[in-house]
Amino acid sequence: MTDFLLRLGVYVFAVALALWCWRRWHRLSFWLVVGYPVKLLTVYCTWRAVASGCGLARRRRRFRWTFPGFPGLGG
């Protein structure tokens, strides 16, 4: 078990060092591959609370009646 934890610690340190170097010397590619998806998930997961707090959201109606044959009444 100790060997496993030691190897795991070395691997985690190596990955962290590689990510730090990538971010330092190639900022644009790091942002496109790592930063943007992380930011996208953060906004997606917290958007409902943010929109509710700002008054941008309203509750969904339980049933939505549409009339596909009539213009202006849903479709």
Contacts in CASP RR format, 6 or more apart in sequence:
PFRMAT RR
TARGET T0000
AUTHOR 0000-0000-0000
METHOD contacts of the structure
MODEL  1
MTDFLLRLGVYVFAVALALWCWRRWHRLSFWLVVGYPVKLLTVYCTWRAV
ASGCGLARRRRRFRWTFPGFPGLGG
19 30 0 8 1.000
19 34 0 8 1.000
22 29 0 8 1.000
22 30 0 8 1.000
23 30 0 8 1.000
23 34 0 8 1.000
48 57 0 8 1.000
50 56 0 8 1.000
51 57 0 8 1.000
66 73 0 8 1.000
66 74 0 8 1.000
66 75 0 8 1.000
67 73 0 8 1.000
67 74 0 8 1.000
67 75 0 8 1.000
68 74 0 8 1.000
68 75 0 8 1.000
69 75 0 8 1.000
END
